[in-house]
């Protein structure tokens, strides 16, 4: 809706194509010599691979300047490869959140945990009490199956070992099978037991990540750890943080060391050719005007009113009034956290971050391999050089 309207004003036809299997299909399009004019990259690592292969082109001067002016340098950095800007940020996500229903917590006598020890104790208590499972989890996502596990795992690396180890891991300064990393892998697997998890399709790996909103609001589970965008998958008409009996709210996924790290993500837009209108569109996608229009349109598709859109922007000029109060709190967390790290799998080389990290993680969740075996296999797959 938003890009189409922008194009109509300029006599440019803009066609947007969503693709649940983008990670695989963009490779096919590029290899076949038929890429789109521009693409939305959820993984800076994949964008970097394409940039170094010459598949995408650098942003022209105008688009790069607009991107740098509209978004903080910390976000633009993810689109810079070897000193050249290839990608412009267009969307932000906050991942370190747990969705829950306060009224159900209160009715069961549960309180929101503020430390990770309290979180695990709460999971154990919920499991012991019977009835609803503590957690809803699903990691099926077509060609990207497994990414949900990597998010949990990445949050655990930040919490257990801190940002320095996280950075060393992402940059391959320590191996993927370092004991600290294996520990974090195992921590998640230990939480995802049959007693603790509701999986609507029978198993975690068979349950689509989108399919946990309904079980949460109908009472099959108490908690769902997922990013801000997940509000788009919670059933239409659900109330958010308004004090009503069925309302859904969030709490911060508790930390361990008191440093309150935040895991974030987002998307970058990059061009496959030099056509000026393509770069003009990319520049527009970094603007406050685009963010406000997209937020309004996306919230409308969720029913309007107090519905959450599932969209966030880190452009500081965006009018917060277009966001709901709960969404404004997400923006506040993003803007004030001292430790923010981008999703690790998205930063790693695509063969790992959008490849073995997902597949081996899924195998570990299925019990086909141990955490150590999965980490060893991922390490062995890391590109040399």
N, C-alpha and C positions, 0 to 999 in steps of 0.2 A: 504493500500500500504506500509506504513512505517513499521508497526509491522510484516507484512508478510515477508518483505525483511530482517528484523532483524532475524526472525525465520529461514529463509532459510539459512542464514549464519551459524547458529548453529545447524541445523538439527532438529529444533523444529517447529511443525505445529501450527500456530497461526490463529485462526478463530475469526474475529471480527463481532459481531452482533449488529446492531443498533436497538433501540426500542423506538418508540414514547410513548409507555405506560410503560416505564421501572418502574416507581414508583409502579405500581400495580403488574407487572409481576415478579419483583425480589422477592417480598413477596411470590408469589405463588411458585416460584422455591425453595426458602429457606424452606418454610413450607413443600414442597413435597420431601425434601431431595435431590434435584437435582440442586444445584446452579452452576453457571459457576466457572471456576478456579479463575477468577478475574472479578471485575465489576468497572465501572466508576460511581462514586457517585457525583451528582451535589449538594447534600445536606449533609453537615457535621453532621447535626442533625440525619439524617437517619443512617449514618455510625456509629454514637455513639450508637444509639439504637441497631444496629446489633452487635456492639462490646460487649456491656453489656449483650446481650443475648447469646453470644458465637457463633454467626453465622459466623463472620469473624475472622481471626487469626491475631495476631500481625505481623508486618513486621519482617523478620529476620534481624539480625544485619547488614548484608551487605546492604540490601535495605534501612533500616532506615538511615544508615550512608551516603549513596549516596544521599538520599532525603534531608537530613540536609545540606549536602555540596553544593547541586545544587540549592536549592531554599531558599529564606530568611526565617528566623525563624518565621516571622509573618504569612507566608503562611503554613508552616509545622504545626503550632499550631493547625490548623483546623482538622488535621488528628490524633491528640493526644487525647486519651480518658483515663481519670483517670491515667495520667502519662505514658501511653504506646502508641507508635505510631502504628496505624492501617492503616492509609491512607497516600499516597504520592501525593503531588500536581502535576498535569500534564497540566493544562490549566488555564489561567486567563481571566477574562472579566472585562471591565470597563462599568458601567451601566449609569452613570450620563451624558448622551449625548442626543442631539437632532439632528436628520438628517434633512437636508433641501437642497434646491437648491439656491445658492446665486444669480444667474441671475434672478430667479423668484421673489425673495425678492426685488432686485433692480428695476425690472420692475414695481412692485406694490408700490414702495416707502416705503418698510418696512426695518427696521434695526434690526440687531441681538440684542436681549435683554441681558442686563448684570446684571439685578436684577430680582427677582421673580415678583415684582410689574410690571416691564416693560414687563415681559413675559405674565402675565394675561391681561395687557392692550393691548398687541399685539393680543392675542387671541380674545379679545372683538372687536378690530378694524377689524380684518380679517372677523369675523362673520358678523359685521355690513356692510362691503363692499360687501358681497355676493360673489357668484362664488364659488371658491374652499373653502372647509372647513379648519379651522385652523389646525386640528389634524386628523391623521389617527390612529385608535385604534382598536385592536382586542385582545380578551383574550382566545379564544378557543384553547385548546391544549390537546385534548383527556382526559385522566385521570388527567392531570395536569391543566385543564382549571381553569383560575383565577390567575395564577402566574404573568401574566403581570400587573394586578391590584396591586398585592402586591409590585411589583417593584416601581411603581409610589408612592405608599403609603409610602414605606420605605424611599424613597428619601425625601418625605415631612416631615417625622419624624426628619430626620437629619437636614433639613433646618429650620423647625419651632422651634425645641426644643433642638437640639444639640446632640453631641455624648454621653454625660453622660446619658441623658434620654433614648437614643437609646439602650445603653448597659443595663440599668435597665429593659427596656422592653423585650429585647431578653432573659435576664437571669431570667425573671419573678420576679424581685425585685419590680416592680410595676405591677399591673394587666393589662391584655390586654384591659380592658374597662376603663382604666384611662382616664380622660377627655382630656389630651394632645394627647393621641393616637386616640381617637374618632375624635378630631379636624382634625387631619391629614387625617383620612379616609374620612371625609366629604369634605375636600378641594379638593380631587381628584374627588369625585362624582360631586361636583359643577362645575368642569371644563368639565366633560364628558357629556355635554348636547347635545341634538339633533342638536342645532345650531352650536355647536363647533366641532362635530366629524363626520368623514366619516367612515362608517363601510361597507365594500364591500359586506358582506352577509346580510345586513339589520339591524342587531343589533350587539352591541359590543361583547356580549357573544357568538354569532354564528359565528363571524368572526375569522378565524384562525390567530394567531399572525404572522405567516409567510406571510400572504397575504397583507401586507401593503407596501411592496417595490414597486410593480407595480403602485398602486394608487399615491404614492409619486412622481414617475418620470413622470407619465402622467398628473399630475396636478389636481388630485381629492382632494388633501390636500396640505398644505404648510409644515407641520412639523410632525415628528414621533419620539417620545422619546423612545429610545431603546439602548441596549448595543452594544458594539463593534462587537460582533459576527453577528449582523444583516446585515452586508455587504454581508454575504453569501446568503441572501434572496433578495437582490436587483438585478434586472434583469441583466443577463450576458451582457457585452458590455457597461454598464453604466460607464461613466467617473467619477473619484473621485478627487475633489479638484485641477483641472487642469486649472480652469478659463474659461472653455468652457461653452456654453449656457446651456447645459443639465447636467452639472456636479453636483454631489451630494457632500456635505460637512457636517461637524458637528459643533455644538457649545455646550459649556458646559451648562448643565441644570442649570439655574441661581440659586444662593443662596439667602438667606435672610439677614443673619447677617455678611456677609463679610468674613466668615471663609472657604469658598470653600470646603465643604465636598464632598467626592467621595464615591459612592456606588459601590462595586465591588462584584465579584463572581468568580467561577471557578469550577474545578472538582478535585476530589481525587480518586486515584485508590487503591483498597483494595483486599486482597486475601481471598479466602474461604478454602484454604488448605495450607499445609506446603511445597508443592513441590518446590524444589529450582529454577526450571526454571520459575515458576510463579513469584517468588520474584525477579528473575533476570530481567524479563521483566518489572516489575513495576519500578525497579531501573532505567532501560533504559529510561522509559517514563518521568523521571524527568530531563534527561540530555539535554545539549545544542544540542547535535547531533540529538536527537529525535525531538526537537523543530524546528531546522532548516530544517530537512527533512520533517516534517509534514507541516510546513509553505510553503515550496516549492511545495509539492504535492497538498495541498489544494488550493493554488493560481492557480495551473495548471488546476484544475477542474473548476475554475471560468473563465478560458479563458486565463490565463497568462497575460503578459504585465503589465499594471498598475492596474489589478484587485486586490481588497482586498480579503483576504482569510476568514476573520471571526475568525481567530485564533490569540491568544496572549499567550506569556509565560512570567512569571516573573523571569525566570532564568537569572541572570545578565550576564552570559557568552555567551548568544545567540548573534550571529553576527547581529546587526541591519540592515545590508545591505540586508538581505533576506526579510525585510519588506519594504512596500511602505512608502513614506514620511508621509502620513496621519496616517498609523499604527504606525510609529515611534513616532508621537505626542501622540498617545494613551499610548505608553510605557512610555513616559516622564511624562504624567499626573499621571500614576500609581506609578512611581518612586519618584515623588516629592511632592505629596499631603500630607499635614500635618494631615488631618483627612480622614482616609479610613476605611470603615466598610464593612464587608461581609454581603451579602444579609441576612436579618433577618429571613425570612421564612426558609431558608436553614439551619440556625443554631438552630432553635427551634426543640423540639421533633417532630418526623415525624407525629404523630397524629394531631398535630396542623399545623406545617409548611408545610407539604405536604398533609394536610387533611382539617380541618375546616377553616384554614386561606384562602385556595383557594375556598372552597365551599361557605362559608359565604360571602366572598368578591364578588363572582359571583352573589349571591343572592342580595347583596346590589347594584351592578351595574345594575341588572335587575329591581330594584325597588321593589323587593319582601319583603325586610326588610330594616329598617333604619340602618344608621351607628352604632347607639347605640345598636340596637338589634343584629346586626352582631357581634359587639365587645363583647356583653354580652354572646352570644352563644360560641364564640371562647374561652373566659375566662372560661366558664363552662366546656369546653372540655380539658383544660390543665391537663396533667397527675398529679396525686397527688404523693407526696413523692420525 
